[in-house]
């Protein structure tokens, strides 16, 4: 995977006159499922696409925001996949490529483009989204990673390496952690079993889940503003955008909540006019409550 990412980044940096570019881009949340499915599907496309097509996974955030995604950074660092190989949304001009007729887009983990990219809809050639698969039963919705695995197993199973299996399996398990269901769905279990049978040396599921849980709530090295942006969710009806975020802190720190909100407004993080949102809502949740929930 790191060889593919390095080569793709190098080609993008050196090629001033690109012929065709197929971008695989995920949701703006840039969670583990979105990132891993984008990386994996772009890797797959690179192997099966005709010569002359540059296949790129693009992270749908600016590079400066990547530090917020602790669980994503953790699993990539564990597999020695350098952050320097990633391509972020602010490092590629998709609108220019689309204007020149060179752009194709595959959406993963989302079935719609962000509001600022609506003009790119004509370039979308494929959507890989669990929302499209099981809207009636969201608690059993598959992850984007499992949908990507299914396609690769059908089209080119030899492309699944142990490193790729580790990434995909971690992504699927993390998705299960964030769902309300108490058990993994049959479809997800089937995919996990295939990967584990193919690579029996993969770490136990419990170990992966425990480590991902620790990294998910880790805010080490992050400022208050970065912690808020890490959990930022956007709601929109097409005209009005509302941002909602949660910050975990101790009860002692929570006493300064009014000061904190005032500071964030003054800095523009929560200011509607400066941030582009009509309204923002910040909730502070004491860590003591989170600890009791996990016991």
C-alpha positions as CSV (number, residue, x, y, z in Angstrom):
1,X,0.0,0.0,0.0
2,X,2.7,2.5,0.9
3,X,4.5,1.9,-2.4
4,X,1.2,2.6,-4.3
5,X,0.6,5.8,-2.3
6,X,4.1,7.1,-2.8
7,X,4.0,6.4,-6.5
8,X,0.6,8.1,-6.9
9,X,1.7,11.2,-4.9
10,X,4.9,11.4,-7.0
11,X,3.0,11.2,-10.3
12,X,0.6,13.9,-9.2
13,X,3.5,16.2,-8.2
14,X,5.5,15.6,-11.4
15,X,2.7,15.5,-13.9
16,X,1.7,19.0,-15.0
17,X,-0.3,17.6,-18.0
18,X,-2.4,14.7,-16.6
19,X,-4.5,12.8,-19.2
20,X,-7.1,11.1,-17.0
21,X,-7.4,11.2,-13.2
22,X,-9.7,8.9,-11.3
23,X,-10.2,10.2,-7.7
24,X,-11.6,8.0,-4.9
25,X,-12.8,10.3,-2.2
26,X,-14.6,9.7,1.1
27,X,-16.8,11.6,3.5
28,X,-15.7,14.8,5.1
29,X,-15.8,13.0,8.5
30,X,-12.6,11.2,7.3
31,X,-13.2,8.4,9.8
32,X,-11.4,5.1,9.6
33,X,-13.9,3.4,7.3
34,X,-14.0,6.3,4.9
35,X,-10.2,6.5,4.7
36,X,-9.4,2.8,4.4
37,X,-12.1,2.2,1.8
38,X,-10.8,5.1,-0.3
39,X,-7.2,3.9,0.0
40,X,-8.1,0.3,-0.8
41,X,-10.4,1.1,-3.8
42,X,-7.9,3.5,-5.3
43,X,-5.3,0.7,-5.0
44,X,-7.6,-1.7,-6.7
45,X,-8.4,0.7,-9.5
46,X,-4.7,1.3,-10.1
47,X,-4.2,-2.4,-10.7
48,X,-7.2,-2.9,-13.1
49,X,-7.5,0.5,-14.9
50,X,-6.0,1.0,-18.4
51,X,-2.6,2.7,-18.7
52,X,-2.7,6.5,-18.6
53,X,-5.3,6.7,-15.9
54,X,-3.9,8.1,-12.6
55,X,-5.9,6.6,-9.7
56,X,-5.7,8.7,-6.5
57,X,-7.2,8.3,-3.0
58,X,-8.0,11.8,-1.7
59,X,-8.7,12.5,2.0
60,X,-11.7,14.9,2.1
61,X,-10.0,17.3,4.7
62,X,-7.2,19.8,4.7
63,X,-3.8,18.3,5.7
64,X,-3.8,20.5,8.9
65,X,-6.8,18.6,10.2
66,X,-5.4,15.1,10.0
67,X,-4.0,15.2,13.5
68,X,-7.6,15.2,14.9
69,X,-8.2,11.6,13.6
70,X,-6.4,9.7,16.3
71,X,-7.7,6.2,15.5
72,X,-7.0,6.6,11.8
73,X,-3.4,7.8,12.4
74,X,-2.8,5.0,14.8
75,X,-3.6,2.1,12.5
76,X,-1.6,3.7,9.6
77,X,1.4,4.3,11.8
78,X,1.2,0.7,13.1
79,X,1.7,-0.4,9.5
80,X,4.4,2.2,8.7
81,X,2.3,4.0,6.1
82,X,3.7,7.5,6.2
83,X,1.4,10.6,6.4
84,X,3.6,12.3,3.8
85,X,2.2,9.9,1.1
86,X,-1.4,11.1,1.6
87,X,-3.2,13.4,-0.7
88,X,-5.5,15.9,1.0
89,X,-8.4,17.8,-0.4
90,X,-6.5,21.1,-0.4
91,X,-3.6,19.6,-2.3
92,X,-5.4,18.8,-5.6
93,X,-7.6,21.1,-7.7
94,X,-10.5,18.8,-8.6
95,X,-12.5,21.7,-10.1
96,X,-9.8,22.5,-12.6
97,X,-9.4,18.8,-13.6
98,X,-13.2,18.6,-14.1
99,X,-13.2,21.7,-16.2
100,X,-10.6,20.2,-18.4
101,X,-12.6,17.0,-18.8
102,X,-10.0,14.8,-17.1
103,X,-11.7,13.9,-13.9
104,X,-13.6,10.8,-12.8
105,X,-14.8,10.4,-9.2
106,X,-15.8,7.3,-7.1
107,X,-17.5,8.2,-3.8
108,X,-17.0,5.9,-0.9
109,X,-18.7,6.0,2.5
110,X,-21.1,8.7,1.2
111,X,-23.6,9.0,-1.6
112,X,-23.4,12.8,-2.0
113,X,-20.6,15.3,-2.6
114,X,-20.1,18.1,0.0
115,X,-21.8,21.4,-0.6
116,X,-18.7,23.1,-2.0
117,X,-18.1,20.3,-4.5
118,X,-21.7,20.1,-5.9
119,X,-20.4,21.2,-9.3
120,X,-18.4,18.0,-9.6
121,X,-21.5,15.8,-9.7
122,X,-21.0,15.3,-13.5
123,X,-17.7,13.6,-12.8
124,X,-19.1,10.9,-10.4
125,X,-19.0,7.5,-12.1
126,X,-19.6,5.2,-9.0
127,X,-20.9,5.3,-5.5
128,X,-19.8,2.8,-2.8
129,X,-22.0,3.6,0.2
130,X,-23.6,1.5,2.9
131,X,-26.5,4.1,2.9
132,X,-27.4,2.8,-0.5
133,X,-27.4,-0.8,0.6
134,X,-29.5,-1.0,3.8
135,X,-31.5,2.2,4.5
136,X,-34.2,0.1,6.1
137,X,-32.0,-1.5,8.7
138,X,-29.3,1.0,9.7
139,X,-28.2,-1.2,12.7
140,X,-27.1,-3.9,10.3
141,X,-25.6,-1.6,7.7
142,X,-22.4,-2.8,6.2
143,X,-19.2,-0.7,6.3
144,X,-17.8,0.8,3.1
145,X,-14.7,-1.3,3.7
146,X,-16.6,-4.5,3.6
147,X,-18.3,-3.5,0.3
148,X,-14.9,-2.7,-1.1
149,X,-13.5,-6.1,0.0
150,X,-16.4,-7.9,-1.6
151,X,-15.7,-6.3,-5.0
152,X,-12.0,-7.0,-4.8
153,X,-12.6,-10.6,-3.8
154,X,-14.9,-11.0,-6.8
155,X,-12.7,-9.2,-9.3
156,X,-9.1,-9.7,-8.2
157,X,-8.7,-11.6,-4.9
158,X,-4.9,-11.9,-5.4
159,X,-4.6,-8.2,-4.6
160,X,-5.6,-8.7,-1.0
161,X,-2.3,-8.7,0.9
162,X,-1.8,-9.3,4.7
163,X,-1.2,-5.6,5.2
164,X,-4.4,-4.7,3.3
165,X,-6.4,-7.4,5.2
166,X,-5.1,-5.8,8.5
167,X,-6.3,-2.4,7.4
168,X,-9.7,-3.5,6.2
169,X,-10.3,-5.8,9.2
170,X,-9.5,-2.9,11.6
171,X,-11.8,-0.6,9.7
172,X,-14.7,-3.1,9.8
173,X,-14.2,-3.8,13.5
174,X,-14.0,-0.1,14.3
175,X,-17.3,0.4,12.4
176,X,-18.9,-2.3,14.6
177,X,-17.6,-0.5,17.7
178,X,-19.5,2.7,16.7
179,X,-22.8,0.9,16.0
180,X,-25.6,0.3,18.5
181,X,-25.9,-3.3,17.6
182,X,-24.5,-5.8,20.1
183,X,-23.2,-8.2,17.5
184,X,-21.5,-8.1,14.1
185,X,-23.9,-8.6,11.3
186,X,-23.7,-11.9,9.3
187,X,-22.4,-10.1,6.2
188,X,-19.7,-8.4,8.2
189,X,-18.8,-11.6,10.0
190,X,-18.5,-13.4,6.6
191,X,-16.0,-10.8,5.3
192,X,-14.0,-11.0,8.6
193,X,-13.8,-14.8,8.5
194,X,-12.6,-14.8,4.9
195,X,-9.8,-12.3,5.8
196,X,-8.8,-14.3,8.9
197,X,-8.8,-17.6,7.1
198,X,-6.6,-16.2,4.4
199,X,-4.2,-14.6,6.9
200,X,-4.3,-16.6,10.2
201,X,-1.5,-14.5,11.7
202,X,-3.7,-11.4,12.0
203,X,-3.9,-10.2,15.6
204,X,-7.0,-11.3,17.7
205,X,-10.1,-9.2,17.2
206,X,-10.2,-8.3,20.9
207,X,-6.7,-6.8,20.8
208,X,-7.6,-4.6,17.8
209,X,-10.9,-3.4,19.3
210,X,-9.2,-2.5,22.6
211,X,-6.4,-0.6,21.0
212,X,-8.8,1.3,18.6
213,X,-11.1,2.2,21.6
214,X,-8.1,3.7,23.4
215,X,-6.9,5.6,20.3
216,X,-10.5,6.8,19.5
217,X,-10.8,8.8,22.7
218,X,-7.2,9.9,22.9
219,X,-6.7,13.6,22.7
220,X,-3.0,13.6,23.5
221,X,-1.3,16.5,21.8
222,X,-4.5,18.2,20.7
223,X,-5.6,21.6,21.8
224,X,-9.2,22.4,22.9
225,X,-10.0,23.7,19.4
226,X,-8.6,20.6,17.7
227,X,-10.6,18.3,20.0
228,X,-13.7,20.2,19.1
229,X,-13.0,20.0,15.3
230,X,-12.1,16.3,15.7
231,X,-15.7,15.5,16.5
232,X,-17.3,18.1,14.3
233,X,-20.5,16.9,12.5
234,X,-22.3,18.9,9.8
235,X,-26.0,19.0,9.1
236,X,-27.4,20.7,6.0
237,X,-30.6,21.0,4.1
238,X,-28.8,22.4,1.1
239,X,-29.0,26.0,2.2
240,X,-28.3,26.2,5.9
241,X,-25.4,24.4,7.5
242,X,-25.3,23.6,11.2
243,X,-22.2,22.2,13.0
244,X,-22.4,20.1,16.1
245,X,-19.4,19.0,18.2
246,X,-18.6,17.3,21.5
247,X,-15.6,17.8,23.7
248,X,-14.7,15.3,26.5
249,X,-13.1,16.8,29.6
250,X,-12.8,16.4,33.3
251,X,-15.4,18.0,35.7
252,X,-12.8,20.5,36.8
253,X,-12.1,21.7,33.3
254,X,-15.9,21.7,32.6
255,X,-16.3,24.5,35.1
256,X,-14.6,26.8,32.6
257,X,-17.1,25.9,29.9
258,X,-18.5,29.4,29.5
259,X,-15.0,30.9,29.1
260,X,-14.2,28.1,26.6
261,X,-17.1,28.9,24.4
262,X,-16.4,32.6,24.5
263,X,-12.8,31.9,23.5
264,X,-13.8,29.7,20.6
265,X,-16.3,32.3,19.3
266,X,-13.7,35.0,19.5
267,X,-11.2,32.9,17.6
268,X,-13.7,32.2,14.8
269,X,-14.0,28.5,15.5
270,X,-17.6,28.8,16.7
271,X,-18.4,32.2,15.0
272,X,-21.1,31.6,12.4
273,X,-20.0,34.4,10.1
274,X,-16.3,33.5,10.1
275,X,-16.8,29.7,9.8
276,X,-19.6,29.6,7.2
277,X,-22.1,27.9,9.5
278,X,-25.5,29.4,10.4
279,X,-25.3,27.9,13.9
280,X,-22.8,25.8,15.9
281,X,-23.6,23.7,19.0
282,X,-20.9,22.6,21.4
283,X,-21.5,20.0,24.1
284,X,-19.0,19.2,26.8
285,X,-19.2,15.7,28.2
286,X,-17.3,14.9,31.4
287,X,-14.8,12.0,31.1
288,X,-16.1,10.5,34.4
289,X,-19.4,9.7,32.6
290,X,-17.6,8.2,29.7
291,X,-15.6,6.0,32.0
292,X,-18.7,4.8,33.8
293,X,-20.4,4.0,30.5
294,X,-17.5,1.8,29.4
295,X,-17.4,-0.2,32.7
